[in-house]
């Protein structure tokens, strides 16, 4: 495992973070015992940063994470970096909630579910257009002053939204979606993050499964898996990207690695990216993903990966309002 300083937070963290989106019900059913084993395997593999959210199963993922890491949180709290997110109310008419009362209640819920007395990195899950960003930032500044959260970040924000938020409280971390088939943040977000020394934790580096090499044209998803309704996993775009993955798989084999490891390593080699968040339901999968932090890619390798991926179709993903 390799480690890095997470931007202006000053936190020393593993370059691979364990993410828990898959434990909140949006990806279908899962085995809790297997999930606990995967989280513990991540720790044993050198992962020190764990990312979750209030919105993942109304705190279910936070609770599983707290259970899995209980002994580490009790005995080595300073070594475990817990990042969670708040500010969304899945299924509600108003799903994005950046208002003070909702955020404060959410922080208390997250602390209780995780079984901890402070959150290392608290992130606003999605920008709320109905609440001034200054109000959201001020509410989180109060919680920092109270010692309930240590560092404040945002997720899925663009540059102008981060600028407005930072007028009240500096954005310390950013969590955007980023993978070979979703590269929109390259245009301006990554450059801004570098300029402001914002720690960047990218989610979905494996394209929500597209880049694992485990899918083919016959792959289907359960009705309670968000991918069942996503255009990225149906039709011509899906077929095109599967063909690209096959070419990437061949290149990965030349490098002696799995295609999933190649995809994760590619994100970690991009300027401005500090951490790649990966999710896994089994300890076998997380061990392979953790090893991606040690994969070295030369400039020629990166150019070849970009050449192959250029034949792909850029895709979108899930939002609080649904999927595209």
N, C-alpha and C positions, 0 to 999 in steps of 0.2 A: 504494500500500500504506500502511496505517496501522500504528502500532506502539504497544505498551503495556508497562507494567512487570508482569511475571508474579508478582503477589502478593508474598509475603514473600521470594521468591528474589532479588528485585532485578534480575532479568534483563530487559533490553529486548528484546522479541521482536515479530515480525510477528503481526498479529491473525489471519492465516491461516497454519496450519501444513500442511505436506505430510505426509500419512500413508501408510504403506506396507503396510497390512493386505492390500491386493489383490495384493501381490507374494509372498505366502507359500503360495499353493496353495488357500486356502479359497474363492476366487472363480473357480476354473477356471484355465485356462492363460493366459499373458500373453507378450508379446514383450519380452524384456529390453532390446533396443536402444531400443524405444519408451519403456519405463519410464525408462531412463537419460535420454533426451531430455526426458521430462516433469519429472523431478527438476531437471535443469539449467534448464529453462524456469521452474520455480518460483523458483529462485534469481534468475534474470534479471528475474522479475516482482516481486521485493522480498521474497520469503519467506526468512526467516532461521531458522525453527524447523522441524525435521524430526523426525517421530515414527515410531518403529519398535518392534520387539519380538523378543526371543529366540524366542518361540513362533510367529512368522510363518515357517513353513517351516523350523523348527529353525535359525534364523539366516540363511536365504536372503535375506530382505528386508533385513536389516542389511548383508549383503555387497553387494547391489545398490546400496544407499544409499551405502555407503562408496566403491564404484567410481565412482558418478556424481558424488560430491562430492570426489573425491580431490585435485584441484588446490586447491579451496577449503580443504579440511581441512589441506593442507600449507602453504598460503600465508597463509590468513586465518582460522586456527583460532578466534580470539576472536570473530569475526563470526558463526560458524556455531553455532547452539544445537542440540545433538543430544540428543534424549530417547529413551530406550528403556525397555522393560519386561521384567521377569523374574518368575519365581515360578510358572510353569505348565509342565507336562510333557504336551503334547497327546498323546492316545492312550493314556497310561499309566493303570493302575488308579487311582492317586492322581494326579489331574491338577493339583491345586493344591498348590504346594510353597513355603511360606514359611519353611522351616527354614534354618539358617545355612549348612550345607554346600552345599545346592542353590543358594542365592542367590550365594554366593561363586564357585562354579564357573560360574554363569550370567554373572556380571559379567565374569569372565575371558574367557568365550566371546564375549560381546558386544564387548568391547574388541578382540579378535582379528578378528572378522568385520568390524567397522567400520574397523579399522586406525587406532585412536586410542589415546591414553594416558590419557584420562579421559572420563567421561560427564557431560554437563552436568546432566541431570535423569534420575534413575533411579526408575522407578515399579514398585511391586508390582502385577502385572497383575490379579490377583483375590485377594480375601481367602481365606486358608487356615484353615478352622475347626479343623484338627487341630494347628495350631501357635500358641502364644500370640503375640498381636500384639507383645508386649514383646520376645519373642525375635527376631522378624523385624526390628523397629526397631533392636534392639541390633546385629544383624549388619550392617545398613546403616550404622549409626553408625561401626562399625569401618572400613568401606570409605571413608566420608567422611574419617576421620582419616588413612587411608592415601593419600588423594588420588586414588583411582580413580573416585570419583563426587563431584560438587560439591553437588547438591541432591537431596532425597528426596521422592518423592510416592507417591500410591496411585491405583489405578484401580478403579472399580466398588465402592467402599466406601460404606457408609452412615454416618450421623452417629456412632452409637455406636462403630462400628469405628474411625473416625478419632479419636475421643476416646481410646479405649484405646491405640491406636498412639502417639498424641501424648504419653502419659504417660512414654514412654521417649525419643522423638525427635519433635519437631514435624513434622507433615505440612505440606509446603511447597506441593505441587500436588495437584490431583485431576483425574482424567480419567474423566468419566462419559458414558454415552450420552445424547444430547439432540437432539430435533428436534420438529417440529410434531405428529407422531404418537406421541411418547414423551416425556412431560413430567413424569414422576414426581419428578424432583429438585427441582421447584419447591416441593414441600410443605415441605421442611426442609433439604435438602442445600445448596442455593444460599445460603440465609440463613446457615447455619453457616459456609460458606466465606467469606462476606463478613465475618462477625464475626471470624474468625480470620485474615483477610488471606491466604487460600489461593488460589493461582493456579489458575483453572479452565480446562482445555482440554477442550472437548466433542468427542466423536467421533460419527460418523454424522449430521452436521447435515442431510444429504440423505436421511435415512431409508433408507440402504443402497440408494439408487437410486430409491426411491419418489418423491422430490421433484425428480428431474431433468427430469421431463416427457417422458422418452423411453420410458416403458412404457405399454402398453395391455392390454386383457383377453386378448390373444393371446400376451403375453410369457411365455416359458418360460426355464428355466435349465438349464445342463449339470449332469449328475449330480454332478460334483465341485465345484459351486458351492453353498455352504451354504444359499443362499436357496431351493434346490429343495425343501428339507424344512421350510421355515419357514411357519407359518400366516399370517404377515403378507403373503405373496405368493400366497395361494390363496383361493378362495372369496369369500364375501360381504364380508369385511373388505377384501380387496384391491380389489374392485369399488367399494366405497364410497369408499375413499381415493383411487382413481384419479379418481373424479368430483370430489372435493375439489381434487385437483391441477389438474384442468382449470379450475376456478374461480380457483384461485391463479394459474394461467398467464395468464388473462385480466386479472387485476389487475396482474400483473407487466408485461404489455404496456402497460397504461396508464402505468406508471412508466418505461417504456422500458428494462426489464431482462429478463433471462431468469428463469424461475421458480426455477431452481436458485440464482441470485444472490439472489433475494428470500428464499428459505429460509435461506441462509447468513447474510444480513444480519439477518434476524429473530433468529437465535440470538445474534449479536454485540450486538444492542440489548437483550438481557435483562440485568438487574442481576446482577452477580457473574460473568458470563462474560467471560473475557479473550481466549480464542482458540477458533477453530473449526478442527478438523482435517479436511482434505479429501483424498481420494485420487483419483488419476487415472492412467490407463494411457497417455494421449497428451498431448502438449504443448498441443494445442488446448483440451482440457478444463481443464487446470490454469490456463491463462491466464484463462479465463472465471471460474473460482472465485476466483482471486486478486483479481480486480476487484471481487468482492462486498464486500471490506473498505471500499470507498469509496462504497457505496450508502447514502444517507441515508434514513431512515424517520421520519416524523413520528409523533406520538402517535395521530393519526387513522389513519395507515397501519397502525400496529401493532394498533389496535383492529379495523380491517377484516380484517386477516390472522387475528386470533384468532376473529373472527366466522365467517369461512369455514372455518377449521380445526376449529371446534367441531362441525361436522357429521361429522368423521372418526372413525375407530376407533383407540383407543390400542393400540399393538402392542409386542411384546417382540423380542428378538433372540437372538444366539448367546451361549453360555456355554461354558466348558471341557468341560462334560458333554454338550453338544449344542445343539439349537435348539428353540424353542417356536413 
